[in-house]
Amino acid sequence: MQTTAIKVHLVDDQHLVRAGLASLLALDKRIQVSGESVDGQAFLECYQQGNVDADVILLDVRMPRLDGIGVLQALAKYHAPPCLILTTFNDSDILFRAIEHNAKGFMLKDASLEELVAGITALSQGGSVLQQALKEAVMAKQRSVVTPQVQGLTTREQQILQLICAGYANKEIAAKLHKAPGTIRNAVSTILTKLEVRDRTQATIKAIELGLYCAANTPSD
């Protein structure tokens, strides 16, 4: 059970957006807004001075001086908290760039409180999140319908990949497939290796690009 609030730092150049997010997140006691920055450059300077106390960074993409992608690039040299990208743009190109630079999550700014809290919680626990609307944007970008490339995945690994894409955590996958958590953890590691990706978010993107993910194929209970 979570006993302490997850600390979140907001980075957005629009005051009304920051205020709105802070007010929204204040409705859930599991989340604490521990700081705010007016743009990427201000955040980076604050972080480099050791003045950012956060478990998760909520990061806008389009900002003056230094945008969200620039922040991700700058943070690559540090052991920084995971970044959840927030944007008003349903743009798969930006999504790909953000994931490439190690963003752990990507959501639209019109996400509900429940979606935001779930995403923040997932990142704070070492997970990742990709909002369903953005999965659909990636699917729409596929150039053509092709036979899925299985990438050497076993049938079981394909089942697990479907559940990863659907947002399931390892423990949830283990329960659904009636397997030990350690077995699922090892399988996920193998899947990431076969897909040549770093984490679950990249695996989701890769699966969608290769035609490996279909919501209708997600294993049921």
Secondary structure as GFF3:
##gff-version 3
##sequence-region A 1 221
A	DSSP	beta_strand	6	11	.	.	.	ID=ss1
A	DSSP	alpha_helix	15	25	.	.	.	ID=ss2
A	DSSP	beta_strand	31	37	.	.	.	ID=ss3
A	DSSP	alpha_helix	40	48	.	.	.	ID=ss4
A	DSSP	beta_strand	56	60	.	.	.	ID=ss5
A	DSSP	alpha_helix	68	75	.	.	.	ID=ss6
A	DSSP	beta_strand	83	87	.	.	.	ID=ss7
A	DSSP	alpha_helix	92	100	.	.	.	ID=ss8
A	DSSP	beta_strand	105	108	.	.	.	ID=ss9
A	DSSP	alpha_helix	113	124	.	.	.	ID=ss10
A	DSSP	beta_strand	129	130	.	.	.	ID=ss11
A	DSSP	alpha_helix	132	141	.	.	.	ID=ss12
A	DSSP	alpha_helix	155	165	.	.	.	ID=ss13
A	DSSP	alpha_helix	170	177	.	.	.	ID=ss14
A	DSSP	alpha_helix	181	195	.	.	.	ID=ss15
A	DSSP	alpha_helix	200	209	.	.	.	ID=ss16
A	DSSP	three_ten_helix	215	217	.	.	.	ID=ss17
###
